[in-house]
Amino acid sequence: MAFGHRPVEQTSANLQSIIDQVKPRNPNAPIVIVGIQFPIAAPDSEYAAAFVKMFGELAAKNHAALVPSLLEGVAGDPKLNLPDGIHPNAAGHKILVENVWRVLEPIAREVGSK
């Protein structure tokens, strides 16, 4: 565990629990896992690597679509983040939407055509 974060195993188990609750209620619901990556200078690179890997593993285990990194193209860019340097501003959120839509659009079109 690093700098106050929950253990990756616990986060993974929590996310898996959510997926496990959705599947019986709607077995045909497409699952999309949205990953996030820490900045390169993360204080604990071992934790960061395990955290990033977790999303791909959950997607593979659950036959889910994966958005590898929600913050791709936004993280670390002061023009796209609030003054805290962590949370995206309005311009940054437009890129986040594009990151998710690249994966979600084909799923939405497929579901819509049924």
Summary of the structure (lengths in Angstrom):
residues: 114
radius of gyration: 15.7
end to end distance: 44.2
largest distance: 46.6
contacts: 289
relative contact order: 0.14
helix: 54%
strand: 7%
